[in-house]
Amino acid sequence: MDKLLFALGSVAVFEGFFLAVAPGRIPKVLEVLSKFSRMELSRIGLIVMAAGVAILMLTEF
């Protein structure tokens, strides 16, 4: 349970960091993402999830 809370906290810090440092870039990123089809966004999401799982496995989750 501690590792799950650590992971969720890490995600919150990571996302909050980008909102704090570059708030003007968020709308531009969303604009670029809106040009992808749903299938492409799904594939991107799966790739990012797989990368996250691989990182967690490397840290002996």
C-alpha distance matrix in Angstrom:
0.0 3.8 5.4 5.1 6.3 8.6 9.9 10.7 12.3 14.1 15.6 16.7 18.4 20.0 21.4 22.5 24.2 26.4 27.3 28.3 30.3 31.9 32.0 35.3 33.9 31.4 34.3 35.9 32.8 32.5 36.2 35.9 33.0 35.1 37.7 35.5 35.8 32.9 32.9 32.8 29.9 28.0 28.8 27.7 24.4 23.9 25.0 22.6 19.7 21.0 21.2 17.7 16.6 19.1 17.9 14.3 16.0 18.2 15.5 14.3 11.0
3.8 0.0 3.8 5.4 5.2 6.1 8.6 10.0 10.4 12.1 14.3 15.3 16.3 18.1 20.1 20.8 22.2 24.7 25.8 26.4 28.2 30.2 30.6 34.0 32.7 30.5 33.6 35.1 32.2 32.2 36.0 35.6 33.0 35.4 38.0 36.0 36.6 34.0 34.1 33.6 30.6 29.1 29.7 28.2 25.1 24.9 25.5 22.7 20.3 21.5 21.1 17.5 16.9 19.0 17.1 13.8 15.9 17.3 14.1 13.5 10.7
5.4 3.8 0.0 3.8 5.4 4.9 6.0 8.6 9.6 10.2 12.3 14.1 15.0 16.1 18.3 19.6 20.7 22.9 24.3 25.2 26.7 28.5 29.1 32.3 30.7 28.6 31.8 33.0 29.8 30.1 33.7 33.0 30.5 33.1 35.4 33.3 34.0 31.5 31.3 30.6 27.8 26.3 26.6 25.0 22.1 21.7 22.0 19.4 17.0 18.0 17.5 13.9 13.3 15.3 13.3 10.0 12.3 13.7 10.7 10.4 7.4
5.1 5.4 3.8 0.0 3.8 5.4 5.1 6.2 8.5 9.8 10.7 12.4 14.2 15.3 16.7 18.2 19.9 21.8 22.8 24.2 25.9 27.3 27.5 30.7 29.1 26.7 29.6 31.0 27.8 27.7 31.4 30.9 28.1 30.4 32.9 30.8 31.3 28.6 28.7 28.2 25.3 23.7 24.4 23.0 19.7 19.6 20.5 17.8 15.1 16.8 16.8 13.0 12.6 15.4 13.9 10.6 13.3 15.4 12.9 12.7 9.2
6.3 5.2 5.4 3.8 0.0 3.8 5.4 5.1 6.0 8.4 9.9 10.5 12.2 14.1 15.4 16.2 18.0 20.4 21.1 22.0 24.1 25.8 25.9 29.2 28.1 25.7 28.7 30.4 27.5 27.4 31.2 31.0 28.5 30.7 33.5 31.7 32.5 29.9 30.4 29.8 26.6 25.4 26.4 24.6 21.4 21.9 22.6 19.6 17.4 19.5 19.1 15.3 15.6 18.2 16.2 13.4 16.4 17.9 15.1 15.5 12.3
8.6 6.1 4.9 5.4 3.8 0.0 3.8 5.5 5.1 6.0 8.7 9.9 10.4 12.1 14.3 15.1 16.2 18.7 20.0 20.6 22.2 24.2 24.8 28.1 26.8 24.9 28.2 29.5 26.6 27.0 30.7 30.4 28.1 30.7 33.2 31.5 32.6 30.4 30.7 29.7 26.6 25.7 26.2 24.1 21.2 21.7 21.8 18.6 16.9 18.7 17.5 13.9 14.6 16.6 13.9 11.5 14.7 15.6 12.5 13.6 11.0
9.9 8.6 6.0 5.1 5.4 3.8 0.0 3.8 5.4 5.0 6.3 8.7 9.9 10.5 12.4 14.1 15.3 17.1 18.6 19.9 21.2 22.7 23.3 26.4 24.7 22.6 25.8 26.9 23.8 24.2 27.8 27.2 24.8 27.4 29.9 28.0 29.0 26.8 27.0 25.9 22.9 22.0 22.4 20.3 17.5 17.9 18.1 14.9 13.1 15.0 14.1 10.3 11.3 13.6 11.2 9.1 12.6 13.8 11.5 12.8 10.0
10.7 10.0 8.6 6.2 5.1 5.5 3.8 0.0 3.8 5.4 5.2 6.3 8.7 9.9 10.7 12.1 14.2 16.0 16.7 18.2 20.1 21.4 21.4 24.6 23.2 20.8 23.7 25.3 22.4 22.3 26.1 26.0 23.4 25.7 28.5 26.9 27.8 25.5 26.2 25.3 22.0 21.3 22.3 20.2 17.1 18.1 18.8 15.5 13.9 16.5 15.9 12.2 13.5 16.3 14.3 12.4 15.9 17.4 15.2 16.5 13.4
12.3 10.4 9.6 8.5 6.0 5.1 5.4 3.8 0.0 3.8 5.4 5.1 6.2 8.6 10.0 10.4 12.1 14.6 15.3 16.1 18.1 20.0 20.2 23.6 22.6 20.5 23.8 25.4 22.8 23.1 26.9 26.9 24.8 27.2 30.0 28.8 30.1 28.1 28.9 27.8 24.4 24.1 25.0 22.6 19.8 21.1 21.4 17.8 16.7 19.2 18.0 14.5 16.2 18.4 15.8 14.3 17.9 18.6 16.1 17.8 15.2
14.1 12.1 10.2 9.8 8.4 6.0 5.0 5.4 3.8 0.0 3.8 5.4 5.1 6.0 8.6 9.7 10.4 12.8 14.4 15.2 16.4 18.3 19.1 22.3 20.9 19.2 22.7 23.9 21.1 21.9 25.5 25.1 23.3 26.0 28.5 27.2 28.8 27.1 27.7 26.1 23.0 22.9 23.3 20.6 18.2 19.5 19.1 15.5 14.9 17.1 15.3 12.0 14.2 15.9 13.0 12.1 15.9 16.1 13.8 16.2 14.1
15.6 14.3 12.3 10.7 9.9 8.7 6.3 5.2 5.4 3.8 0.0 3.8 5.5 5.0 6.1 8.3 9.8 11.1 12.5 14.1 15.6 16.7 17.0 20.1 18.5 16.4 19.6 20.9 18.0 18.4 22.1 21.8 19.7 22.4 25.0 23.7 25.2 23.4 24.3 22.8 19.5 19.5 20.2 17.5 15.0 16.7 16.7 12.9 12.6 15.4 13.9 10.8 13.4 15.6 13.2 12.7 16.5 17.2 15.6 17.8 15.4
16.7 15.3 14.1 12.4 10.5 9.9 8.7 6.3 5.1 5.4 3.8 0.0 3.8 5.5 5.3 5.9 8.4 10.3 10.6 11.9 14.1 15.5 15.3 18.7 17.8 15.5 18.7 20.5 18.1 18.3 22.1 22.4 20.5 22.8 25.8 24.9 26.5 24.8 26.1 24.7 21.2 21.6 22.7 20.0 17.4 19.6 19.8 16.1 15.9 18.9 17.6 14.5 17.1 19.4 16.9 16.3 20.1 20.7 18.8 21.0 18.5
18.4 16.3 15.0 14.2 12.2 10.4 9.9 8.7 6.2 5.1 5.5 3.8 0.0 3.8 5.6 5.1 5.9 8.8 9.9 10.2 11.9 14.0 14.6 18.1 17.3 15.8 19.4 20.8 18.7 19.6 23.1 23.3 21.9 24.5 27.2 26.6 28.6 27.2 28.4 26.6 23.3 23.9 24.7 21.6 19.5 21.6 21.3 17.4 17.7 20.3 18.3 15.5 18.4 20.0 17.0 16.8 20.6 20.6 18.5 21.1 19.2
20.0 18.1 16.1 15.3 14.1 12.1 10.5 9.9 8.6 6.0 5.0 5.5 3.8 0.0 3.8 5.5 5.2 6.8 9.0 10.2 10.9 12.4 13.5 16.5 15.0 13.7 17.4 18.3 15.9 17.2 20.6 20.3 19.1 22.0 24.4 23.6 25.9 24.8 25.8 23.6 20.5 21.4 21.8 18.5 16.9 19.0 18.2 14.5 15.3 17.8 15.6 13.2 16.5 17.8 15.0 15.6 19.2 19.0 17.6 20.5 18.9
21.4 20.1 18.3 16.7 15.4 14.3 12.4 10.7 10.0 8.6 6.1 5.3 5.6 3.8 0.0 3.8 5.4 5.5 6.5 8.8 10.2 10.8 11.0 14.0 12.7 10.7 14.2 15.6 13.2 14.0 17.6 17.8 16.4 19.0 21.7 21.2 23.4 22.3 23.8 21.9 18.5 19.7 20.6 17.3 15.6 18.4 18.1 14.4 15.4 18.4 16.7 14.5 17.9 19.6 17.3 17.8 21.5 21.7 20.5 23.2 21.2
22.5 20.8 19.6 18.2 16.2 15.1 14.1 12.1 10.4 9.7 8.3 5.9 5.1 5.5 3.8 0.0 3.8 5.5 5.1 6.1 8.6 10.0 9.9 13.5 13.1 11.4 14.8 16.7 15.1 15.8 19.3 20.0 19.0 21.3 24.2 24.1 26.4 25.4 27.1 25.3 21.8 23.1 24.3 21.0 19.3 22.1 21.9 18.2 19.1 22.1 20.3 18.0 21.2 22.9 20.3 20.6 24.3 24.4 22.8 25.5 23.5
24.2 22.2 20.7 19.9 18.0 16.2 15.3 14.2 12.1 10.4 9.8 8.4 5.9 5.2 5.4 3.8 0.0 3.8 5.5 5.2 6.0 8.3 9.6 13.0 12.4 11.8 15.5 16.7 15.2 16.8 19.9 20.2 19.8 22.4 24.9 24.9 27.6 26.9 28.4 26.1 23.0 24.5 25.1 21.6 20.4 23.1 22.2 18.6 19.9 22.5 20.2 18.2 21.6 22.7 19.9 20.7 24.3 23.8 22.3 25.4 23.9
26.4 24.7 22.9 21.8 20.4 18.7 17.1 16.0 14.6 12.8 11.1 10.3 8.8 6.8 5.5 5.5 3.8 0.0 3.8 5.4 5.1 5.6 7.0 9.9 8.8 8.3 12.1 13.0 11.5 13.4 16.4 16.6 16.4 19.1 21.4 21.7 24.6 24.3 25.9 23.4 20.4 22.4 23.0 19.4 18.6 21.6 20.7 17.2 19.2 21.8 19.5 18.1 21.8 22.8 20.3 21.6 25.1 24.7 23.7 26.9 25.4
27.3 25.8 24.3 22.8 21.1 20.0 18.6 16.7 15.3 14.4 12.5 10.6 9.9 9.0 6.5 5.1 5.5 3.8 0.0 3.8 5.7 5.6 4.8 8.4 8.5 7.3 10.6 12.5 11.7 12.7 15.7 16.8 16.6 18.7 21.4 22.1 24.8 24.4 26.5 24.3 21.1 23.2 24.3 20.9 19.9 23.2 22.7 19.3 21.0 24.0 22.1 20.5 24.1 25.5 23.2 24.1 27.7 27.6 26.5 29.4 27.6
28.3 26.4 25.2 24.2 22.0 20.6 19.9 18.2 16.1 15.2 14.1 11.9 10.2 10.2 8.8 6.1 5.2 5.4 3.8 0.0 3.8 5.9 6.0 9.7 10.6 10.4 13.5 15.2 14.9 16.3 19.0 20.0 20.2 22.3 24.9 25.7 28.5 28.2 30.2 27.9 24.8 26.8 27.8 24.3 23.3 26.4 25.8 22.3 23.9 26.7 24.5 22.8 26.3 27.5 24.9 25.7 29.4 28.9 27.5 30.5 28.9
30.3 28.2 26.7 25.9 24.1 22.2 21.2 20.1 18.1 16.4 15.6 14.1 11.9 10.9 10.2 8.6 6.0 5.1 5.7 3.8 0.0 3.8 6.3 8.9 9.3 10.4 13.6 14.4 14.2 16.4 18.7 19.3 20.0 22.4 24.5 25.4 28.5 28.6 30.3 27.7 24.9 27.2 27.7 24.0 23.6 26.6 25.5 22.1 24.2 26.7 24.1 22.9 26.5 27.3 24.6 25.9 29.4 28.6 27.4 30.8 29.5
31.9 30.2 28.5 27.3 25.8 24.2 22.7 21.4 20.0 18.3 16.7 15.5 14.0 12.4 10.8 10.0 8.3 5.6 5.6 5.9 3.8 0.0 3.8 5.5 5.6 7.3 10.2 10.7 11.0 13.3 15.2 15.9 17.0 19.2 21.2 22.4 25.6 26.1 28.0 25.3 22.6 25.3 25.9 22.2 22.2 25.4 24.3 21.3 23.7 26.2 23.9 23.1 26.8 27.6 25.3 26.9 30.3 29.6 28.9 32.2 30.9
32.0 30.6 29.1 27.5 25.9 24.8 23.3 21.4 20.2 19.1 17.0 15.3 14.6 13.5 11.0 9.9 9.6 7.0 4.8 6.0 6.3 3.8 0.0 3.8 5.5 5.7 8.0 9.8 10.5 11.8 13.8 15.3 16.2 17.8 20.2 21.7 24.7 25.0 27.3 25.0 22.1 24.7 25.9 22.5 22.1 25.6 25.1 22.0 24.2 27.1 25.2 24.1 27.8 29.0 26.9 28.2 31.7 31.5 30.7 33.7 32.0
35.3 34.0 32.3 30.7 29.2 28.1 26.4 24.6 23.6 22.3 20.1 18.7 18.1 16.5 14.0 13.5 13.0 9.9 8.4 9.7 8.9 5.5 3.8 0.0 3.8 5.6 6.5 7.4 9.4 10.9 11.9 13.6 15.2 16.5 18.6 20.6 23.8 24.6 27.0 24.5 22.0 25.1 26.1 22.8 23.0 26.6 25.9 23.2 25.7 28.5 26.7 26.1 29.8 30.9 29.0 30.6 33.9 33.7 33.2 36.3 34.7
33.9 32.7 30.7 29.1 28.1 26.8 24.7 23.2 22.6 20.9 18.5 17.8 17.3 15.0 12.7 13.1 12.4 8.8 8.5 10.6 9.3 5.6 5.5 3.8 0.0 3.8 5.7 5.2 6.2 8.7 9.9 10.7 12.3 14.3 16.0 17.6 21.0 21.9 24.0 21.3 19.0 22.1 22.8 19.4 19.9 23.4 22.4 20.0 22.7 25.3 23.4 23.2 26.9 27.8 26.1 28.0 31.2 30.9 30.7 33.8 32.4
31.4 30.5 28.6 26.7 25.7 24.9 22.6 20.8 20.5 19.2 16.4 15.5 15.8 13.7 10.7 11.4 11.8 8.3 7.3 10.4 10.4 7.3 5.7 5.6 3.8 0.0 3.8 5.4 5.1 6.2 8.6 10.0 10.5 12.2 14.7 16.0 19.0 19.4 21.8 19.5 16.7 19.6 20.8 17.5 17.5 21.2 20.8 18.2 20.6 23.5 22.1 21.5 25.0 26.4 25.0 26.4 29.7 29.8 29.6 32.4 30.6
34.3 33.6 31.8 29.6 28.7 28.2 25.8 23.7 23.8 22.7 19.6 18.7 19.4 17.4 14.2 14.8 15.5 12.1 10.6 13.5 13.6 10.2 8.0 6.5 5.7 3.8 0.0 3.8 5.4 5.0 6.1 8.7 9.8 10.4 12.8 15.0 17.9 18.6 21.4 19.3 16.8 20.0 21.5 18.6 18.8 22.6 22.5 20.3 22.7 25.7 24.6 24.3 27.7 29.2 28.1 29.5 32.7 33.0 32.9 35.7 33.8
35.9 35.1 33.0 31.0 30.4 29.5 26.9 25.3 25.4 23.9 20.9 20.5 20.8 18.3 15.6 16.7 16.7 13.0 12.5 15.2 14.4 10.7 9.8 7.4 5.2 5.4 3.8 0.0 3.8 5.4 5.0 6.3 8.7 9.9 11.3 13.6 16.9 18.3 20.6 18.1 16.1 19.6 20.6 17.6 18.5 22.2 21.6 19.8 22.6 25.2 23.9 24.1 27.6 28.7 27.7 29.6 32.5 32.6 32.9 35.8 34.2
32.8 32.2 29.8 27.8 27.5 26.6 23.8 22.4 22.8 21.1 18.0 18.1 18.7 15.9 13.2 15.1 15.2 11.5 11.7 14.9 14.2 11.0 10.5 9.4 6.2 5.1 5.4 3.8 0.0 3.8 5.4 5.1 6.2 8.6 10.3 11.5 14.9 15.9 17.9 15.2 13.0 16.4 17.2 14.0 14.9 18.5 17.8 16.0 18.8 21.4 20.2 20.4 23.9 25.0 24.1 26.0 28.9 29.1 29.5 32.3 30.7
32.5 32.2 30.1 27.7 27.4 27.0 24.2 22.3 23.1 21.9 18.4 18.3 19.6 17.2 14.0 15.8 16.8 13.4 12.7 16.3 16.4 13.3 11.8 10.9 8.7 6.2 5.0 5.4 3.8 0.0 3.8 5.4 5.0 6.1 8.9 10.3 13.1 13.7 16.3 14.3 11.8 15.0 16.6 14.0 14.4 18.1 18.3 16.6 18.9 21.8 21.2 21.2 24.4 26.0 25.4 26.9 29.8 30.4 30.8 33.2 31.3
36.2 36.0 33.7 31.4 31.2 30.7 27.8 26.1 26.9 25.5 22.1 22.1 23.1 20.6 17.6 19.3 19.9 16.4 15.7 19.0 18.7 15.2 13.8 11.9 9.9 8.6 6.1 5.0 5.4 3.8 0.0 3.8 5.5 5.1 6.9 9.5 12.6 14.1 16.8 14.7 13.0 16.6 17.9 15.6 16.7 20.3 20.3 19.1 21.7 24.3 23.8 24.2 27.3 28.7 28.3 30.0 32.8 33.4 33.9 36.4 34.6
35.9 35.6 33.0 30.9 31.0 30.4 27.2 26.0 26.9 25.1 21.8 22.4 23.3 20.3 17.8 20.0 20.2 16.6 16.8 20.0 19.3 15.9 15.3 13.6 10.7 10.0 8.7 6.3 5.1 5.4 3.8 0.0 3.8 5.4 5.5 7.5 11.1 13.1 15.0 12.3 11.1 14.9 15.5 13.1 14.9 18.2 17.7 16.9 19.9 22.1 21.4 22.3 25.4 26.4 26.3 28.3 30.8 31.2 32.1 34.7 33.2
33.0 33.0 30.5 28.1 28.5 28.1 24.8 23.4 24.8 23.3 19.7 20.5 21.9 19.1 16.4 19.0 19.8 16.4 16.6 20.2 20.0 17.0 16.2 15.2 12.3 10.5 9.8 8.7 6.2 5.0 5.5 3.8 0.0 3.8 5.3 5.6 8.7 9.9 12.0 9.6 7.7 11.4 12.5 10.2 11.5 15.0 15.1 14.3 16.9 19.3 19.1 19.8 22.7 24.1 24.2 25.9 28.3 29.1 30.0 32.3 30.6
35.1 35.4 33.1 30.4 30.7 30.7 27.4 25.7 27.2 26.0 22.4 22.8 24.5 22.0 19.0 21.3 22.4 19.1 18.7 22.3 22.4 19.2 17.8 16.5 14.3 12.2 10.4 9.9 8.6 6.1 5.1 5.4 3.8 0.0 3.8 5.5 7.7 9.1 12.0 10.6 9.0 12.5 14.3 12.9 13.9 17.2 17.9 17.4 19.6 22.1 22.3 22.9 25.6 27.2 27.5 29.0 31.4 32.5 33.3 35.4 33.5
37.7 38.0 35.4 32.9 33.5 33.2 29.9 28.5 30.0 28.5 25.0 25.8 27.2 24.4 21.7 24.2 24.9 21.4 21.4 24.9 24.5 21.2 20.2 18.6 16.0 14.7 12.8 11.3 10.3 8.9 6.9 5.5 5.3 3.8 0.0 3.8 6.6 9.5 11.6 9.7 9.6 13.2 14.2 13.1 15.0 17.9 18.2 18.3 20.8 22.9 23.1 24.2 26.8 28.0 28.6 30.4 32.5 33.4 34.7 36.8 35.1
35.5 36.0 33.3 30.8 31.7 31.5 28.0 26.9 28.8 27.2 23.7 24.9 26.6 23.6 21.2 24.1 24.9 21.7 22.1 25.7 25.4 22.4 21.7 20.6 17.6 16.0 15.0 13.6 11.5 10.3 9.5 7.5 5.6 5.5 3.8 0.0 3.8 6.6 8.0 5.9 6.2 9.7 10.5 9.8 12.0 14.5 14.9 15.5 17.9 19.7 20.2 21.6 23.9 25.1 26.0 27.8 29.6 30.7 32.2 34.1 32.5
35.8 36.6 34.0 31.3 32.5 32.6 29.0 27.8 30.1 28.8 25.2 26.5 28.6 25.9 23.4 26.4 27.6 24.6 24.8 28.5 28.5 25.6 24.7 23.8 21.0 19.0 17.9 16.9 14.9 13.1 12.6 11.1 8.7 7.7 6.6 3.8 0.0 3.8 5.4 5.2 6.3 8.6 10.0 10.6 12.3 14.3 15.4 16.6 18.3 20.0 21.2 22.6 24.4 25.8 27.1 28.6 30.3 31.8 33.3 34.8 33.0
32.9 34.0 31.5 28.6 29.9 30.4 26.8 25.5 28.1 27.1 23.4 24.8 27.2 24.8 22.3 25.4 26.9 24.3 24.4 28.2 28.6 26.1 25.0 24.6 21.9 19.4 18.6 18.3 15.9 13.7 14.1 13.1 9.9 9.1 9.5 6.6 3.8 0.0 3.8 5.5 5.1 6.1 8.6 9.8 10.4 12.3 14.2 15.3 16.3 18.2 19.9 20.8 22.3 24.2 25.7 26.7 28.3 30.2 31.6 32.8 30.7
32.9 34.1 31.3 28.7 30.4 30.7 27.0 26.2 28.9 27.7 24.3 26.1 28.4 25.8 23.8 27.1 28.4 25.9 26.5 30.2 30.3 28.0 27.3 27.0 24.0 21.8 21.4 20.6 17.9 16.3 16.8 15.0 12.0 12.0 11.6 8.0 5.4 3.8 0.0 3.8 5.5 5.0 6.3 8.7 9.8 10.6 12.4 14.3 15.2 16.5 18.4 19.9 21.0 22.5 24.4 25.6 26.8 28.7 30.4 31.5 29.7
32.8 33.6 30.6 28.2 29.8 29.7 25.9 25.3 27.8 26.1 22.8 24.7 26.6 23.6 21.9 25.3 26.1 23.4 24.3 27.9 27.7 25.3 25.0 24.5 21.3 19.5 19.3 18.1 15.2 14.3 14.7 12.3 9.6 10.6 9.7 5.9 5.2 5.5 3.8 0.0 3.8 5.3 5.1 6.2 8.5 9.8 10.6 12.3 14.1 15.3 16.6 18.3 19.9 21.1 22.7 24.3 25.7 27.1 28.9 30.4 28.9
29.9 30.6 27.8 25.3 26.6 26.6 22.9 22.0 24.4 23.0 19.5 21.2 23.3 20.5 18.5 21.8 23.0 20.4 21.1 24.8 24.9 22.6 22.1 22.0 19.0 16.7 16.8 16.1 13.0 11.8 13.0 11.1 7.7 9.0 9.6 6.2 6.3 5.1 5.5 3.8 0.0 3.8 5.4 5.0 6.1 8.6 9.9 10.5 12.1 14.1 15.3 16.4 18.2 19.9 21.0 22.4 24.2 25.7 27.1 28.7 26.8
28.0 29.1 26.3 23.7 25.4 25.7 22.0 21.3 24.1 22.9 19.5 21.6 23.9 21.4 19.7 23.1 24.5 22.4 23.2 26.8 27.2 25.3 24.7 25.1 22.1 19.6 20.0 19.6 16.4 15.0 16.6 14.9 11.4 12.5 13.2 9.7 8.6 6.1 5.0 5.3 3.8 0.0 3.8 5.5 5.0 6.2 8.7 9.9 10.4 12.2 14.3 15.2 16.4 18.3 20.0 20.9 22.4 24.3 25.8 26.9 24.9
28.8 29.7 26.6 24.4 26.4 26.2 22.4 22.3 25.0 23.3 20.2 22.7 24.7 21.8 20.6 24.3 25.1 23.0 24.3 27.8 27.7 25.9 25.9 26.1 22.8 20.8 21.5 20.6 17.2 16.6 17.9 15.5 12.5 14.3 14.2 10.5 10.0 8.6 6.3 5.1 5.4 3.8 0.0 3.8 5.3 5.1 6.2 8.6 9.7 10.5 12.3 14.1 15.2 16.4 18.4 19.9 20.9 22.6 24.5 25.7 24.2
27.7 28.2 25.0 23.0 24.6 24.1 20.3 20.2 22.6 20.6 17.5 20.0 21.6 18.5 17.3 21.0 21.6 19.4 20.9 24.3 24.0 22.2 22.5 22.8 19.4 17.5 18.6 17.6 14.0 14.0 15.6 13.1 10.2 12.9 13.1 9.8 10.6 9.8 8.7 6.2 5.0 5.5 3.8 0.0 3.8 5.5 5.1 6.2 8.6 9.9 10.6 12.3 14.3 15.3 16.6 18.4 19.9 21.2 22.9 24.6 23.1
24.4 25.1 22.1 19.7 21.4 21.2 17.5 17.1 19.8 18.2 15.0 17.4 19.5 16.9 15.6 19.3 20.4 18.6 19.9 23.3 23.6 22.2 22.1 23.0 19.9 17.5 18.8 18.5 14.9 14.4 16.7 14.9 11.5 13.9 15.0 12.0 12.3 10.4 9.8 8.5 6.1 5.0 5.3 3.8 0.0 3.8 5.5 5.2 6.1 8.6 9.9 10.5 12.2 14.2 15.3 16.4 18.2 20.0 21.2 22.7 20.7
23.9 24.9 21.7 19.6 21.9 21.7 17.9 18.1 21.1 19.5 16.7 19.6 21.6 19.0 18.4 22.1 23.1 21.6 23.2 26.4 26.6 25.4 25.6 26.6 23.4 21.2 22.6 22.2 18.5 18.1 20.3 18.2 15.0 17.2 17.9 14.5 14.3 12.3 10.6 9.8 8.6 6.2 5.1 5.5 3.8 0.0 3.8 5.5 5.0 6.1 8.6 9.7 10.4 12.2 14.2 15.1 16.3 18.3 20.0 21.0 19.3
25.0 25.5 22.0 20.5 22.6 21.8 18.1 18.8 21.4 19.1 16.7 19.8 21.3 18.2 18.1 21.9 22.2 20.7 22.7 25.8 25.5 24.3 25.1 25.9 22.4 20.8 22.5 21.6 17.8 18.3 20.3 17.7 15.1 17.9 18.2 14.9 15.4 14.2 12.4 10.6 9.9 8.7 6.2 5.1 5.5 3.8 0.0 3.8 5.4 5.1 6.2 8.6 9.9 10.5 12.4 14.2 15.2 16.6 18.6 20.1 19.0
22.6 22.7 19.4 17.8 19.6 18.6 14.9 15.5 17.8 15.5 12.9 16.1 17.4 14.5 14.4 18.2 18.6 17.2 19.3 22.3 22.1 21.3 22.0 23.2 20.0 18.2 20.3 19.8 16.0 16.6 19.1 16.9 14.3 17.4 18.3 15.5 16.6 15.3 14.3 12.3 10.5 9.9 8.6 6.2 5.2 5.5 3.8 0.0 3.8 5.4 5.1 6.2 8.7 9.8 10.6 12.3 14.2 15.3 16.7 18.6 17.2
19.7 20.3 17.0 15.1 17.4 16.9 13.1 13.9 16.7 14.9 12.6 15.9 17.7 15.3 15.4 19.1 19.9 19.2 21.0 23.9 24.2 23.7 24.2 25.7 22.7 20.6 22.7 22.6 18.8 18.9 21.7 19.9 16.9 19.6 20.8 17.9 18.3 16.3 15.2 14.1 12.1 10.4 9.7 8.6 6.1 5.0 5.4 3.8 0.0 3.8 5.4 5.0 6.2 8.6 9.8 10.5 12.2 14.2 15.4 16.6 14.8
21.0 21.5 18.0 16.8 19.5 18.7 15.0 16.5 19.2 17.1 15.4 18.9 20.3 17.8 18.4 22.1 22.5 21.8 24.0 26.7 26.7 26.2 27.1 28.5 25.3 23.5 25.7 25.2 21.4 21.8 24.3 22.1 19.3 22.1 22.9 19.7 20.0 18.2 16.5 15.3 14.1 12.2 10.5 9.9 8.6 6.1 5.1 5.4 3.8 0.0 3.8 5.4 5.1 6.1 8.6 9.8 10.4 12.3 14.3 15.3 14.2
21.2 21.1 17.5 16.8 19.1 17.5 14.1 15.9 18.0 15.3 13.9 17.6 18.3 15.6 16.7 20.3 20.2 19.5 22.1 24.5 24.1 23.9 25.2 26.7 23.4 22.1 24.6 23.9 20.2 21.2 23.8 21.4 19.1 22.3 23.1 20.2 21.2 19.9 18.4 16.6 15.3 14.3 12.3 10.6 9.9 8.6 6.2 5.1 5.4 3.8 0.0 3.8 5.5 5.1 6.2 8.6 9.8 10.6 12.6 14.4 13.8
17.7 17.5 13.9 13.0 15.3 13.9 10.3 12.2 14.5 12.0 10.8 14.5 15.5 13.2 14.5 18.0 18.2 18.1 20.5 22.8 22.9 23.1 24.1 26.1 23.2 21.5 24.3 24.1 20.4 21.2 24.2 22.3 19.8 22.9 24.2 21.6 22.6 20.8 19.9 18.3 16.4 15.2 14.1 12.3 10.5 9.7 8.6 6.2 5.0 5.4 3.8 0.0 3.8 5.4 5.1 6.2 8.6 9.9 10.8 12.6 11.2
16.6 16.9 13.3 12.6 15.6 14.6 11.3 13.5 16.2 14.2 13.4 17.1 18.4 16.5 17.9 21.2 21.6 21.8 24.1 26.3 26.5 26.8 27.8 29.8 26.9 25.0 27.7 27.6 23.9 24.4 27.3 25.4 22.7 25.6 26.8 23.9 24.4 22.3 21.0 19.9 18.2 16.4 15.2 14.3 12.2 10.4 9.9 8.7 6.2 5.1 5.5 3.8 0.0 3.8 5.4 5.0 6.1 8.6 9.9 10.6 9.1
19.1 19.0 15.3 15.4 18.2 16.6 13.6 16.3 18.4 15.9 15.6 19.4 20.0 17.8 19.6 22.9 22.7 22.8 25.5 27.5 27.3 27.6 29.0 30.9 27.8 26.4 29.2 28.7 25.0 26.0 28.7 26.4 24.1 27.2 28.0 25.1 25.8 24.2 22.5 21.1 19.9 18.3 16.4 15.3 14.2 12.2 10.5 9.8 8.6 6.1 5.1 5.4 3.8 0.0 3.8 5.4 5.0 6.2 8.8 9.9 9.9
17.9 17.1 13.3 13.9 16.2 13.9 11.2 14.3 15.8 13.0 13.2 16.9 17.0 15.0 17.3 20.3 19.9 20.3 23.2 24.9 24.6 25.3 26.9 29.0 26.1 25.0 28.1 27.7 24.1 25.4 28.3 26.3 24.2 27.5 28.6 26.0 27.1 25.7 24.4 22.7 21.0 20.0 18.4 16.6 15.3 14.2 12.4 10.6 9.8 8.6 6.2 5.1 5.4 3.8 0.0 3.8 5.4 5.1 6.4 8.9 8.9
14.3 13.8 10.0 10.6 13.4 11.5 9.1 12.4 14.3 12.1 12.7 16.3 16.8 15.6 17.8 20.6 20.7 21.6 24.1 25.7 25.9 26.9 28.2 30.6 28.0 26.4 29.5 29.6 26.0 26.9 30.0 28.3 25.9 29.0 30.4 27.8 28.6 26.7 25.6 24.3 22.4 20.9 19.9 18.4 16.4 15.1 14.2 12.3 10.5 9.8 8.6 6.2 5.0 5.4 3.8 0.0 3.8 5.4 5.1 6.5 5.3
16.0 15.9 12.3 13.3 16.4 14.7 12.6 15.9 17.9 15.9 16.5 20.1 20.6 19.2 21.5 24.3 24.3 25.1 27.7 29.4 29.4 30.3 31.7 33.9 31.2 29.7 32.7 32.5 28.9 29.8 32.8 30.8 28.3 31.4 32.5 29.6 30.3 28.3 26.8 25.7 24.2 22.4 20.9 19.9 18.2 16.3 15.2 14.2 12.2 10.4 9.8 8.6 6.1 5.0 5.4 3.8 0.0 3.8 5.4 5.1 5.5
18.2 17.3 13.7 15.4 17.9 15.6 13.8 17.4 18.6 16.1 17.2 20.7 20.6 19.0 21.7 24.4 23.8 24.7 27.6 28.9 28.6 29.6 31.5 33.7 30.9 29.8 33.0 32.6 29.1 30.4 33.4 31.2 29.1 32.5 33.4 30.7 31.8 30.2 28.7 27.1 25.7 24.3 22.6 21.2 20.0 18.3 16.6 15.3 14.2 12.3 10.6 9.9 8.6 6.2 5.1 5.4 3.8 0.0 3.8 5.4 7.5
15.5 14.1 10.7 12.9 15.1 12.5 11.5 15.2 16.1 13.8 15.6 18.8 18.5 17.6 20.5 22.8 22.3 23.7 26.5 27.5 27.4 28.9 30.7 33.2 30.7 29.6 32.9 32.9 29.5 30.8 33.9 32.1 30.0 33.3 34.7 32.2 33.3 31.6 30.4 28.9 27.1 25.8 24.5 22.9 21.2 20.0 18.6 16.7 15.4 14.3 12.6 10.8 9.9 8.8 6.4 5.1 5.4 3.8 0.0 3.8 5.6
14.3 13.5 10.4 12.7 15.5 13.6 12.8 16.5 17.8 16.2 17.8 21.0 21.1 20.5 23.2 25.5 25.4 26.9 29.4 30.5 30.8 32.2 33.7 36.3 33.8 32.4 35.7 35.8 32.3 33.2 36.4 34.7 32.3 35.4 36.8 34.1 34.8 32.8 31.5 30.4 28.7 26.9 25.7 24.6 22.7 21.0 20.1 18.6 16.6 15.3 14.4 12.6 10.6 9.9 8.9 6.5 5.1 5.4 3.8 0.0 3.8
11.0 10.7 7.4 9.2 12.3 11.0 10.0 13.4 15.2 14.1 15.4 18.5 19.2 18.9 21.2 23.5 23.9 25.4 27.6 28.9 29.5 30.9 32.0 34.7 32.4 30.6 33.8 34.2 30.7 31.3 34.6 33.2 30.6 33.5 35.1 32.5 33.0 30.7 29.7 28.9 26.8 24.9 24.2 23.1 20.7 19.3 19.0 17.2 14.8 14.2 13.8 11.2 9.1 9.9 8.9 5.3 5.5 7.5 5.6 3.8 0.0
